[in-house]
Amino acid sequence: MRLPYEEYVLDIAERVSDDTGRTFSYASVRWIERPVIKQFVADTTLMFFVDGRSRAEDIVLTISNPQYPDQVSRAVERSFEVADRLSRPTREHVLQPLSHGTYGKQSYAAYQRLCSLSSSRAVRYLQKKSHLHAVVDWLADLANETKKTPDSNGPFIAEIEAVAENTHLSAHVRQLASACLTRTQDRRAYPWTCVEHGDFWCGNILFEMSAVPWLGPIRGNFYVIDWGGSELKGYPGLDVVRYAMSLSDNQLLTGEILAQFRRGTGLLAEEMAASCLASLGRIGRNRGEFPLERYAELCERVCVTLAGDLQRSRNGKYPT
């Protein structure tokens, strides 16, 4: 069944062609992933591949759906805001659109086509391993370059309290939040804020295309996408925890990743745990279309990871 969105995609592709000077094969326009009506989430962004005269001119076209017409424009604007706060080497990894605008009430953006990780398990493992440390160092740079000390720790405490008092979450999650809350209050800490991506996992990291497709994520530069849910005054830690969880269930590797991030930012393990709980509290209070069940699952997984990291740090296995 054809969806109504397809009727105007060609018009938008022509606008992008005029804006960028690229020539596209309009017959090549195709869904990256066609939405399934029964599973269609209200704020889902529509995404299409459009082929150019060469691979270097191929693009990905993103279009907001009618129910959330500003979804794409907000993501574009936020990526610009984030990039403006960063040094040039750090900014280069924030994917910027080649063209963006509005079509009727909907917004759109066109990006250089990049490649994702391989579907082959063995190849995917090699690809993840090749850029792991560079991505973690970049996350530390992102936090350090946008670091701010707030005038009050009130908002930080309120976010952790939101987790500790949320009866939809497991006892384990609420207990860890309460422990972090007590430590924060006792020390009267003023945790710092920074840019927080908000949905940082390996699927939101893309790589330069290569003549040999699977080599792109190994040899090419990486780019971070999907900045629509980012916070300019977020907290450090949750991005790297979610990234580690998306890479592997190996707790040893996760511990090394978190320790590397802490070394890069100067955070203690307990400080990072509290920051992650504050981020979870903010997500919970602003869930929007994010289902409660998935939020509770996220909190559980993050807190299991944090508990393991705190234990390793107390045992002296990794630097605190």
Sequence and secondary structure as in RCSB ss.txt:
>XXXX:A:sequence
MRLPYEEYVLDIAERVSDDTGRTFSYASVRWIERPVIKQFVADTTLMFFVDGRSRAEDIVLTISNPQYPDQVSRA
VERSFEVADRLSRPTREHVLQPLSHGTYGKQSYAAYQRLCSLSSSRAVRYLQKKSHLHAVVDWLADLANETKKTP
DSNGPFIAEIEAVAENTHLSAHVRQLASACLTRTQDRRAYPWTCVEHGDFWCGNILFEMSAVPWLGPIRGNFYVI
DWGGSELKGYPGLDVVRYAMSLSDNQLLTGEILAQFRRGTGLLAEEMAASCLASLGRIGRNRGEFPLERYAELCE
RVCVTLAGDLQRSRNGKYPT
>XXXX:A:secstr
   TTHHHHHHHHHHHHHHH   EEEEEEEESS   GGG  TT  EEEEEEESSGGG EEEEE  TTSTTHHHHH
HHHHHHHHHTS HHHHTTB   SEEEEETTEEEEEEE  B   SSHHHHHHHHHHHHHHHHHHHHHHHHHT B  
S SHHHHHHHHHHHT TTS HHHHHHHHHHHHHHHHHT    BEEE SS SGGGEEE   SSGGGHHHHS EEE 
  TT EEEE SSHHHHHHHHHH S HHHHHHHHHHHHHHHT  HHHHHHHHHHHHHHHHHT TTS HHHHHHHHH
HHHHHHHHHHHHHHTTSS  
